[in-house]
Amino acid sequence: MAGASLIFRRPLPSEAEAFAALHVQCWQESYTEIVPKELMATFTSTTRLPMWQTAIPNLERFVLGAYVDHQPAGFVISGSTPEKHVENQDGHLWGIYILEAYKGKGIGRSLVQYAHADWAARGGTSMTVGVLAENKAARLFYEKLGARFVRDGEYEWSGHRLKDCIYIWNDLNTGYNFKTAELPNSSSGHRFK
């Protein structure tokens, strides 16, 4: 990524198709060895597009894209959840995905930090995340960022029962060196070189 520009900002409604395609590509890169082939076959931009058309303009959700050289390379979605995974939980990280080519470059860490800062600014105090039990790389990633394992469980994904794990962050400000006022907005974003 040397020499590439990295910007974090909320996607625009006109970018829903690009983020639906990114979502599917990230799933394919991350889940090929983990998710049943029948489920993998259902991963299409067409099936993800309605979710993105709804999520991007929904200001109750924190939706942040990571752009490398102005192209979507990753995203995070977080906010409240009606489903309580653990007692005293008030926020949930719905999804975070980064293209394989950009993993290990700090993008994921930044996306999680921004999600935590946004939730704390809204008065939130904790955030859970669900992860497929076999996704050892994602589990290690969350643990390195201070998430604590809570429990094993099962997740139903389009009729498939998959083993998952729930993690929680009880302190959303641990180790972060930026303030809530520095959250990127939809018009300018944060730029890094």
C-alpha positions as CSV (number, residue, x, y, z in Angstrom):
1,M,0.0,0.0,0.0
2,A,3.1,2.2,0.0
3,G,2.2,5.5,-1.8
4,A,-1.5,4.7,-1.9
5,S,-4.0,7.1,-0.3
6,L,-6.3,5.8,2.4
7,I,-9.6,7.6,3.2
8,F,-12.3,6.7,5.7
9,R,-15.8,8.1,5.1
10,R,-19.4,7.2,5.1
11,P,-20.3,5.7,1.6
12,L,-22.7,7.8,-0.5
13,P,-26.0,6.3,-1.6
14,S,-24.7,6.2,-5.2
15,E,-22.0,3.7,-4.0
16,A,-24.4,1.0,-2.8
17,E,-23.6,-1.2,-5.8
18,A,-19.9,-0.9,-5.3
19,F,-20.2,-1.8,-1.6
20,A,-22.5,-4.7,-2.4
21,A,-19.8,-6.1,-4.7
22,L,-17.1,-5.4,-2.1
23,H,-19.2,-7.2,0.5
24,V,-19.5,-10.3,-1.7
25,Q,-15.8,-10.3,-2.7
26,C,-14.8,-10.1,1.0
27,W,-17.1,-13.0,1.9
28,Q,-15.6,-15.1,-0.9
29,E,-12.1,-14.3,0.2
30,S,-12.8,-14.9,3.9
31,Y,-15.3,-17.8,3.9
32,T,-14.4,-20.2,1.1
33,E,-12.9,-22.8,3.4
34,I,-15.4,-22.1,6.3
35,V,-18.9,-21.8,4.8
36,P,-20.8,-24.6,3.0
37,K,-20.5,-24.4,-0.9
38,E,-24.3,-24.2,-1.1
39,L,-24.3,-21.0,1.0
40,M,-21.3,-19.6,-0.9
41,A,-23.3,-19.9,-4.1
42,T,-25.9,-17.5,-2.7
43,F,-23.4,-14.7,-2.2
44,T,-24.2,-12.2,-5.0
45,S,-24.1,-8.4,-5.4
46,T,-27.8,-8.6,-6.3
47,T,-28.7,-10.2,-3.0
48,R,-26.6,-7.8,-1.0
49,L,-27.6,-4.6,-2.8
50,P,-30.9,-4.0,-0.8
51,M,-29.0,-4.2,2.5
52,W,-26.6,-1.5,1.3
53,Q,-29.4,0.7,-0.1
54,T,-31.0,0.6,3.3
55,A,-27.8,0.8,5.5
56,I,-26.1,3.7,3.9
57,P,-28.8,6.4,4.4
58,N,-29.8,4.9,7.9
59,L,-28.1,7.3,10.3
60,E,-29.0,5.0,13.2
61,R,-26.3,2.7,11.8
62,F,-22.6,3.7,11.7
63,V,-21.5,2.8,8.2
64,L,-17.9,3.6,7.3
65,G,-16.0,2.8,4.2
66,A,-12.2,2.5,3.8
67,Y,-11.1,3.7,0.4
68,V,-7.6,3.0,-1.1
69,D,-6.9,5.3,-4.0
70,H,-10.6,6.3,-4.0
71,Q,-11.7,2.6,-4.4
72,P,-13.7,0.8,-1.7
73,A,-11.4,-1.6,0.1
74,G,-13.3,-2.3,3.4
75,F,-16.1,-1.3,5.6
76,V,-17.6,-1.5,9.1
77,I,-21.3,-1.4,10.1
78,S,-22.2,-1.0,13.8
79,G,-24.9,0.3,16.1
80,S,-27.7,-0.8,18.4
81,T,-29.2,-4.2,18.3
82,P,-32.5,-5.6,19.6
83,E,-30.7,-9.0,20.2
84,K,-28.8,-9.0,23.5
85,H,-25.9,-11.4,23.3
86,V,-24.8,-10.7,26.9
87,E,-26.0,-8.8,29.9
88,N,-25.4,-5.0,29.8
89,Q,-24.5,-5.1,26.1
90,D,-25.7,-2.0,24.3
91,G,-24.0,-1.9,20.9
92,H,-23.1,-4.4,18.2
93,L,-20.5,-4.5,15.4
94,W,-22.7,-5.9,12.6
95,G,-19.9,-6.5,10.2
96,I,-16.3,-5.6,9.3
97,Y,-14.7,-6.7,6.1
98,I,-11.5,-5.8,4.3
99,L,-10.2,-7.0,0.9
100,E,-7.5,-9.7,1.4
101,A,-4.9,-7.5,-0.4
102,Y,-5.3,-4.8,2.4
103,K,-5.4,-7.0,5.5
104,G,-2.6,-6.5,8.0
105,K,-2.2,-2.8,7.1
106,G,-4.1,-1.3,10.0
107,I,-7.4,-0.6,8.1
108,G,-9.4,-3.1,10.2
109,R,-8.0,-1.7,13.5
110,S,-9.0,1.8,12.4
111,L,-12.5,0.7,11.3
112,V,-13.1,-0.9,14.7
113,Q,-11.8,2.2,16.5
114,Y,-14.0,4.5,14.6
115,A,-17.0,2.2,15.3
116,H,-16.2,2.3,19.0
117,A,-15.8,6.0,19.0
118,D,-19.1,6.6,17.2
119,W,-20.9,4.3,19.7
120,A,-19.3,5.9,22.7
121,A,-20.4,9.3,21.3
122,R,-23.9,8.1,21.1
123,G,-23.7,7.1,24.8
124,G,-22.9,3.5,24.3
125,T,-20.6,1.7,26.8
126,S,-20.0,-1.8,25.2
127,M,-20.0,-3.5,21.9
128,T,-20.4,-7.2,20.9
129,V,-19.4,-8.9,17.7
130,G,-20.3,-12.4,16.4
131,V,-17.7,-14.4,14.5
132,L,-17.8,-17.8,12.9
133,A,-16.0,-20.2,15.2
134,E,-13.8,-21.5,12.4
135,N,-12.7,-18.0,11.4
136,K,-9.5,-18.1,13.5
137,A,-8.0,-15.1,11.8
138,A,-11.0,-12.9,12.7
139,R,-11.1,-14.2,16.3
140,L,-7.4,-13.4,16.8
141,F,-8.0,-10.0,15.3
142,Y,-10.8,-9.2,17.8
143,E,-8.7,-10.6,20.7
144,K,-5.7,-8.4,19.7
145,L,-8.1,-5.4,19.8
146,G,-9.1,-6.2,23.4
147,A,-12.4,-8.1,22.8
148,R,-13.1,-10.7,25.4
149,F,-14.6,-14.1,24.5
150,V,-18.1,-14.5,26.0
151,R,-19.6,-17.7,24.6
152,D,-20.0,-20.2,21.8
153,G,-23.2,-20.5,20.0
154,E,-24.9,-21.1,16.7
155,Y,-25.8,-18.7,13.9
156,E,-28.4,-19.4,11.2
157,W,-27.3,-18.0,7.9
158,S,-29.8,-18.6,5.1
159,G,-30.9,-21.9,6.5
160,H,-27.5,-23.1,7.4
161,R,-26.6,-23.6,11.1
162,L,-23.0,-22.5,11.7
163,K,-21.0,-22.5,14.9
164,D,-20.2,-19.0,16.1
165,C,-18.6,-17.1,19.0
166,I,-19.6,-13.9,20.7
167,Y,-17.0,-11.4,21.9
168,I,-17.4,-8.1,23.8
169,W,-15.6,-4.9,24.3
170,N,-16.5,-3.5,27.7
171,D,-14.3,-0.4,27.3
172,L,-14.7,1.3,24.0
173,N,-11.9,3.8,24.6
174,T,-9.0,1.5,25.5
175,G,-5.9,2.4,23.6
176,Y,-7.4,4.8,21.1
177,N,-5.6,8.0,20.4
178,F,-8.2,10.1,18.7
179,K,-11.2,11.9,20.0
180,T,-14.9,11.5,19.0
181,A,-14.8,14.9,17.3
182,E,-12.3,13.4,14.8
183,L,-14.8,10.9,13.4
184,P,-14.9,11.1,9.6
185,N,-18.1,12.5,8.0
186,S,-19.6,11.7,4.7
187,S,-18.2,14.7,2.9
188,S,-14.5,14.8,3.7
189,G,-13.4,11.8,5.6
190,H,-10.0,11.2,7.1
191,R,-7.0,10.9,4.8
192,F,-3.8,8.9,5.6
193,K,-0.7,8.3,3.6
